[in-house]
Amino acid sequence: MATTARPDGMPQEHRPKGAASRTLSNLAATARERDGLTIGEIVDEMGQSGFGFLLLLFAIPPLIPIPGPFGFVFGSALAIISLQLSLGARNPWLPSVLRRRRLPRKLFEGMEYHAGPVVRRVEKVVRPGRMKKALAGQILPSLLGLPVFALAIVIALPIPFGNVVPSMAICVIAVGLIERDGMTILIGLALTAAAAVVTTLLFRGAASILALA
């Protein structure tokens, strides 16, 4: 049955629980068939899946121990997507310089191997429809774009170990959006606060090291 996408990543017809992990596995399979994918192909593969899935997929790579400037690339993509979420856009858009960026097959295999089990564990405690009144309409999804934008900027910066907590926070928020679970989104916002504390400590530590140099 055809569905109509919502700006927050949910179609009008509710997704079955576990949609995030299944989409991650399907994307990895597609990348194996094509020996990698461009970011533009990822956006196109998502079709009507919307912003929730894109936030999840773009937040996972900075967590994976694979060499490459994934923090900057995906942090930039997350920042652009989050601004569109704040503005209530219906279809995600990325500039051609990001869309053309080709990502290796190993990255998608790493996403499935490292992040797949974590996403499935989160999905086990998700209860679709919790706090659905708060999630009704576009106000909350639009407001979520602001903290996600701040997290994306941190991910894009070359801060040693600075990607982990912000990326985890966006992943949890994204799963909450996909499954329409307000409690999961609140947990993601709590992780956002933790990310702010960790980032502040990392900046202070780096400043102290530079002062002693």
Solvent accessible surface area in square Angstrom, and as a share of the most:
residue,aa,sasa,rsa
1,M,206,0.92
2,A,102,0.79
3,T,42,0.24
4,T,81,0.47
5,A,19,0.14
6,R,45,0.16
7,P,5,0.03
8,D,0,0.00
9,G,0,0.00
10,M,4,0.02
11,P,8,0.05
12,Q,114,0.51
13,E,84,0.37
14,H,88,0.39
15,R,37,0.13
16,P,91,0.57
17,K,91,0.39
18,G,10,0.10
19,A,9,0.07
20,A,0,0.00
21,S,10,0.07
22,R,112,0.41
23,T,26,0.15
24,L,4,0.02
25,S,36,0.24
26,N,98,0.50
27,L,6,0.03
28,A,2,0.01
29,A,38,0.29
30,T,23,0.13
31,A,0,0.00
32,R,104,0.38
33,E,146,0.66
34,R,112,0.41
35,D,96,0.50
36,G,0,0.00
37,L,0,0.00
38,T,25,0.15
39,I,0,0.00
40,G,4,0.03
41,E,53,0.24
42,I,4,0.02
43,V,14,0.08
44,D,89,0.46
45,E,71,0.32
46,M,14,0.06
47,G,54,0.52
48,Q,107,0.47
49,S,18,0.12
50,G,4,0.04
51,F,0,0.00
52,G,0,0.00
53,F,1,0.00
54,L,1,0.00
55,L,0,0.00
56,L,1,0.00
57,L,3,0.02
58,F,1,0.00
59,A,0,0.00
60,I,1,0.00
61,P,1,0.01
62,P,17,0.10
63,L,60,0.30
64,I,11,0.06
65,P,107,0.67
66,I,47,0.24
67,P,125,0.79
68,G,50,0.48
69,P,75,0.47
70,F,15,0.06
71,G,13,0.13
72,F,133,0.55
73,V,8,0.05
74,F,1,0.00
75,G,0,0.00
76,S,28,0.18
77,A,0,0.00
78,L,0,0.00
79,A,10,0.08
80,I,45,0.23
81,I,0,0.00
82,S,0,0.00
83,L,81,0.40
84,Q,23,0.10
85,L,2,0.01
86,S,26,0.17
87,L,154,0.76
88,G,30,0.29
89,A,32,0.25
90,R,153,0.56
91,N,118,0.60
92,P,27,0.17
93,W,158,0.56
94,L,2,0.01
95,P,32,0.20
96,S,65,0.42
97,V,103,0.59
98,L,20,0.10
99,R,74,0.27
100,R,161,0.59
101,R,94,0.34
102,R,121,0.44
103,L,2,0.01
104,P,65,0.41
105,R,87,0.32
106,K,136,0.57
107,L,0,0.00
108,F,2,0.01
109,E,49,0.22
110,G,9,0.09
111,M,5,0.02
112,E,46,0.21
113,Y,162,0.62
114,H,85,0.38
115,A,9,0.07
116,G,1,0.01
117,P,49,0.31
118,V,73,0.42
119,V,7,0.04
120,R,101,0.37
121,R,144,0.53
122,V,32,0.19
123,E,10,0.05
124,K,158,0.67
125,V,100,0.57
126,V,0,0.00
127,R,158,0.58
128,P,52,0.33
129,G,30,0.29
130,R,66,0.24
131,M,81,0.36
132,K,141,0.60
133,K,183,0.78
134,A,52,0.40
135,L,1,0.00
136,A,60,0.47
137,G,41,0.40
138,Q,70,0.31
139,I,134,0.68
140,L,43,0.22
141,P,1,0.01
142,S,26,0.17
143,L,100,0.50
144,L,3,0.02
145,G,0,0.00
146,L,104,0.52
147,P,33,0.21
148,V,0,0.00
149,F,67,0.28
150,A,55,0.43
151,L,5,0.03
152,A,0,0.00
153,I,72,0.37
154,V,26,0.15
155,I,1,0.00
156,A,19,0.15
157,L,71,0.35
158,P,128,0.80
159,I,24,0.12
160,P,96,0.60
161,F,172,0.72
162,G,1,0.01
163,N,32,0.17
164,V,67,0.38
165,V,32,0.18
166,P,2,0.01
167,S,0,0.00
168,M,83,0.37
169,A,0,0.00
170,I,0,0.00
171,C,17,0.10
172,V,20,0.11
173,I,0,0.00
174,A,0,0.00
175,V,2,0.01
176,G,0,0.00
177,L,0,0.00
178,I,0,0.00
179,E,0,0.00
180,R,29,0.11
181,D,0,0.00
182,G,2,0.02
183,M,80,0.36
184,T,5,0.03
185,I,2,0.01
186,L,81,0.41
187,I,88,0.45
188,G,0,0.00
189,L,54,0.27
190,A,64,0.50
191,L,45,0.23
192,T,23,0.13
193,A,60,0.47
194,A,40,0.31
195,A,2,0.01
196,A,61,0.47
197,V,90,0.52
198,V,50,0.29
199,T,14,0.08
200,T,59,0.34
201,L,107,0.53
202,L,53,0.26
203,F,103,0.43
204,R,163,0.59
205,G,32,0.31
206,A,45,0.35
207,A,59,0.46
208,S,62,0.40
209,I,121,0.61
210,L,134,0.67
211,A,85,0.66
212,L,160,0.80
213,A,114,0.88
